[in-house]
Amino acid sequence: MLICNMHASLKTSYGSIHAVTNESLAKRISTHTSGPHDIASVIACSLLFRPFCWECILHILFAGKLNLAICQLLVVLCATSLLCKQVQVLSVQRVNSGFNARSYCDTRTYHYYLPASILGLALDGSTEDKARMRLLRQCCSLFQGRHPFHNYTKRRLYRIRSADTAGGASRDMQEAAQKGSESNTSDSPAEQDTHSEARPSASAGDETSSGSNSLDECETVERPQDSCSSGTGGASLNLENTQDAEPTMQPALRTTPRPLQYSWLDEMDPRDRLAPAHYRHITCISADDPIPLGNGATSAVKVSITGSSFMLYQIRHMLGAAVAVARGDLPLEFVSASLCAPARAVLPLAPAQVLVLAGNAFQPFPSDGLGVIQSMSGSHLRLGAKGQTARDSFAQQVLHPAIEDLFKHDVWAQWDNDLKLTTWQDNEFTTYIQKAEHWQVQRAAIASAKQEQLSSAALQ
């Protein structure tokens, strides 16, 4: 309807979504559950333009009166004038006919804004503030690289359907399919994931990467290292995240302790095996110093996370764990152990309201022989300098004031109270951590041996 109001498209391009694209839905770069915001969303769709409209643009281009950048700017200005101030078009670019915003996207960058108060920062430059920020960054650094993030999502949504688990797993995948295909970039069944915290589809995943490792590798990771007892912490071996649901406000804040839930699989459980989709690669993660938002009354710490794909609730569990560590409510060793394949743990879940899709990078366009797309949009889709300036301005003028208002929500007080009530038993916890450290040493030795073999083979 937007482009219709610009009188640039035929009526056959609207009224029915099937006429807009061959895939029945305009492809977005990501699909969110409730909460997250976008300042870098990409929507790709096929449209039938009015012949005179397109011919006029071509005439202007080839006549040399205006260049492509100015024509695109005119389209952006026309589109933005028809939208509310909370929505802005940053750029309009031509892509190839087979372009899919999800599958062409290589990496996505998310920003999560933490109120300084939830970290307990006094903002006075004190030693305590520096120590908390150091712990926050130290915990975030644990996530960088390739790890199994099975404890940071609903594991059952990413398991591979197999004959030995046909009963439970089949039902789980059917349930995931009924929730809609809201995942984000790959077409491999082994990559049934979600970008931007979306829910996975049982038929086709929408996150890239993460399925590059084979199932055999995952099975090797889960091979038992000990023959001791089957678990610690008094938790079930099939321990799932119990904090996945969106938090609901209680009549009163909780007062009873919240014991940590965790277990260690000394023997592989066929009902709770890891799949390639549980593995993700975090390219970069960083935490900025506190900055004022909106009118400056509230300060926030912006955490930036870049990766090729993310599972349902993954980022929120990552930030929930990092905040708990920075506050001293959760030991750093517990987070490190949660990234071990045999570990099963429930981690804090951060609120969804302040998660923002902030950037993305795309694969190069395929060559069409004539170089038409490359001459108009470049080698790959990217936001130009003017678009980046508009995006930064939008973030300052619209997004940051909105986030400042979200910091006033009662969910932050509830989460702060829940983190304070976290408890654990020292004896069981120590045993759990020791097993994790032993497993990590073994994995490091195996990786080192493989690297030596590869080096020796290369020299021969």
PENOR-V941874 format. One record per residue. N is the residue number from 1. PSI is psi in degrees with one decimal (999 if undefined). Layout:
N:PSI
N:PSI
This chain:
1:-32.4
2:-51.0
3:-27.6
4:-43.0
5:-21.1
6:-4.5
7:34.6
8:-8.6
9:161.1
10:157.3
11:-22.2
12:-11.5
13:-1.9
14:172.8
15:-35.7
16:124.5
17:-24.3
18:-21.7
19:-14.6
20:-31.6
21:155.8
22:-12.9
23:18.4
24:-14.6
25:137.1
26:128.7
27:121.3
28:159.7
29:-26.3
30:160.1
31:127.4
32:157.8
33:-177.4
34:137.1
35:-65.9
36:153.8
37:167.4
38:137.4
39:14.3
40:29.9
41:142.2
42:128.3
43:124.1
44:131.3
45:156.3
46:132.0
47:147.8
48:108.4
49:154.2
50:130.6
51:-43.9
52:-32.8
53:-49.8
54:-39.0
55:-37.3
56:-42.0
57:-45.1
58:-39.6
59:-43.4
60:-39.9
61:-53.0
62:-20.9
63:-11.0
64:11.9
65:-35.2
66:146.6
67:173.5
68:-40.1
69:-39.5
70:-39.8
71:-43.5
72:-38.5
73:-39.1
74:-41.9
75:-42.3
76:-44.8
77:-42.2
78:-42.4
79:-44.8
80:-32.9
81:-19.2
82:1.8
83:161.1
84:166.7
85:-17.6
86:-7.9
87:132.4
88:136.9
89:121.3
90:-30.9
91:148.0
92:119.6
93:151.1
94:139.4
95:171.8
96:161.2
97:-27.3
98:11.4
99:132.9
100:117.0
101:-31.7
102:-52.9
103:-24.5
104:-13.0
105:124.5
106:-47.8
107:153.8
108:145.1
109:128.9
110:146.3
111:136.5
112:126.3
113:117.2
114:124.0
115:139.1
116:-28.8
117:-33.1
118:-23.8
119:-6.7
120:27.8
121:131.3
122:-14.6
123:34.9
124:11.3
125:18.1
126:164.9
127:-35.1
128:-41.0
129:-43.4
130:-38.0
131:-39.3
132:-40.9
133:-35.6
134:-40.8
135:-39.6
136:-47.5
137:-35.1
138:-40.6
139:-42.7
140:-35.7
141:-23.9
142:-28.6
143:-17.2
144:139.4
145:-166.1
146:123.5
147:159.7
148:117.2
149:38.6
150:-25.2
151:3.4
152:19.9
153:-171.2
154:103.9
155:-37.5
156:-24.1
157:-12.9
158:10.6
159:151.2
160:132.9
161:129.8
162:167.1
163:-38.3
164:-12.9
165:28.2
166:-35.6
167:-66.4
168:-46.4
169:-39.8
170:-42.8
171:-38.4
172:-44.7
173:-36.4
174:-39.4
175:-41.9
176:-38.2
177:-36.3
178:-22.5
179:-6.7
180:153.6
181:80.9
182:26.4
183:-174.1
184:-31.4
185:15.2
186:161.8
187:9.1
188:135.1
189:-24.3
190:-4.2
191:47.2
192:86.6
193:-171.6
194:138.5
195:159.2
196:43.8
197:31.5
198:168.0
199:144.0
200:158.6
201:146.2
202:-16.5
203:-41.3
204:120.2
205:162.2
206:29.0
207:148.4
208:167.8
209:-154.2
210:-17.4
211:11.1
212:-29.9
213:149.0
214:165.0
215:-33.8
216:-38.2
217:-41.6
218:-38.5
219:-36.9
220:-39.1
221:-36.1
222:0.0
223:133.1
224:140.6
225:-18.2
226:173.9
227:34.8
228:-161.1
229:160.3
230:-6.8
231:166.7
232:167.8
233:4.2
234:22.4
235:159.6
236:151.0
237:-28.0
238:33.4
239:120.0
240:159.6
241:122.7
242:1.3
243:23.1
244:-32.6
245:148.9
246:135.7
247:139.8
248:140.7
249:132.8
250:156.8
251:-32.5
252:154.8
253:146.0
254:144.5
255:-13.6
256:149.8
257:153.6
258:91.3
259:143.9
260:141.4
261:123.0
262:158.9
263:165.1
264:127.2
265:103.3
266:-21.3
267:139.0
268:128.4
269:115.2
270:-19.2
271:-10.0
272:53.7
273:149.1
274:149.3
275:166.0
276:-33.4
277:-14.7
278:-12.4
279:131.6
280:155.6
281:117.5
282:113.8
283:-44.9
284:141.8
285:132.3
286:155.1
287:120.6
288:164.9
289:156.4
290:137.8
291:150.2
292:143.1
293:153.8
294:-120.4
295:5.1
296:0.2
297:-22.8
298:136.2
299:148.2
300:154.4
301:121.3
302:121.6
303:125.2
304:131.0
305:125.4
306:131.5
307:168.2
308:-27.4
309:153.9
310:143.8
311:172.6
312:123.1
313:5.9
314:-49.5
315:-39.7
316:-35.9
317:-37.5
318:-47.1
319:-33.5
320:-42.5
321:-42.0
322:-40.2
323:-42.9
324:-38.0
325:-44.5
326:-34.2
327:-16.6
328:12.8
329:-9.0
330:132.3
331:143.4
332:-33.2
333:-29.3
334:-39.4
335:-42.4
336:-41.6
337:-31.6
338:-15.3
339:8.9
340:139.5
341:-40.5
342:-7.7
343:143.0
344:120.8
345:155.0
346:124.2
347:155.5
348:147.2
349:115.1
350:152.6
351:152.0
352:-17.6
353:-23.4
354:22.1
355:128.8
356:127.9
357:115.3
358:-14.4
359:166.5
360:160.6
361:139.5
362:158.5
363:155.8
364:150.0
365:142.6
366:147.6
367:133.9
368:9.2
369:-34.1
370:-16.1
371:25.4
372:-49.2
373:-43.7
374:-36.1
375:-24.8
376:-38.4
377:-2.2
378:-176.2
379:-28.9
380:161.6
381:126.9
382:155.5
383:124.4
384:180.0
385:-43.4
386:-36.8
387:-39.2
388:-39.4
389:-42.4
390:-38.5
391:-44.8
392:-39.4
393:-41.0
394:-40.6
395:-42.3
396:-43.2
397:-28.6
398:-50.9
399:-50.9
400:-44.0
401:-35.4
402:-40.3
403:-38.1
404:-38.9
405:-35.2
406:-25.0
407:-16.9
408:-4.2
409:146.6
410:-17.4
411:-27.3
412:-39.2
413:-38.8
414:-43.0
415:-41.1
416:-42.4
417:-41.5
418:-38.5
419:-37.6
420:-25.0
421:2.6
422:131.5
423:163.3
424:157.9
425:127.2
426:-44.7
427:-51.4
428:-38.5
429:-42.3
430:-42.1
431:-42.1
432:-45.6
433:-39.6
434:-40.8
435:-40.0
436:-43.6
437:-39.6
438:-42.3
439:-41.3
440:-38.1
441:-42.4
442:-42.3
443:-38.3
444:-39.5
445:-40.8
446:-43.5
447:-39.9
448:-40.7
449:-40.6
450:-40.7
451:-39.6
452:-39.8
453:-42.7
454:-40.4
455:-40.7
456:-41.4
457:-34.7
458:-30.7
459:-20.7
460:999
